């Protein structure tokens, strides 16, 4: 049985993470599930696992890193359960190979571009999807490496591919190109 | 067109809010429903098994079979009484909605763990009926004719036993965490 102090510490950490990253966690769920009802379930699952996980949080990494690790891992478990119903996922490398041959729509509006971005993210394999979402959340390679467990060099290479794909496939990117 | 990162971060907010109490209460109710359906399915399977076997063997039903199947039915009745709260109780009991949802969830986890550890109790009637059938001459002859099915059922039973113990361990871990 846990003590009241431990419970309150966990609740504090959860409240802190929720306040700081709640919106980012919502966006993360969008990257994993398109159906609004199922997404609500996924968000609930992410929050529950996050709350539970803070019981064993030992401060060896930042709360942000911990939060995104738990959220991504929960979402990956979710899509693995759902994978039976859906088609398989593709890697950044596979997408990059076909991106150059695709036409970019000259005047797509913001909403459509966002839908395209969602579609692109949701077809990625779990690890690539994590990297993509973290990158869109404006995290640097070192932060993404800490969350995913890959080397920063590997992440750098993946980000380079993401930039290529984004610029070829949908968006005129001032920032990324 | 703004850049992808900005577009991603500025996407519309979700319309529904996630509330921890709601999540915990929902999981509590899910656990409650799983437990109830397991008990009912197991008891239903036992009754079906006894019913069909007794019907098929009706003319030459041995004394041991009559006693054994009778005991299985008594066991079913005892199970129904023992688990009446779980079977006919309201999943969304008032305390599930109370503020101390976490404590209620922990209590439900404990009940679920005990339920899994005591599977012999609610699986008992079915097991007893199988043992009675296999242990009597006429039943053994019948089972010998359908041995592949018996083998599959035996493997399935073993797998179920391992799975339940694993689930009980996972629940214990979850209880330790919260």
Interface residues (C-beta under 8 A of the other chain):
Chain A: X2 X7 X14 X23 X26 X27 X29 X30 X36 X39 X40 X43 X44 X45 X47 X48 X51 X52 X55 X56 X108 X110 X113 X114 X117 X135 X136 X137 X138 X166 X170 X171 X172 X173 X174 X175 X176
Chain B: X1 X2 X3 X4 X5 X6 X7 X8 X9 X11 X13 X14 X15 X16 X18 X20 X22 X23 X24 X26 X27 X102 X174 X177 X178
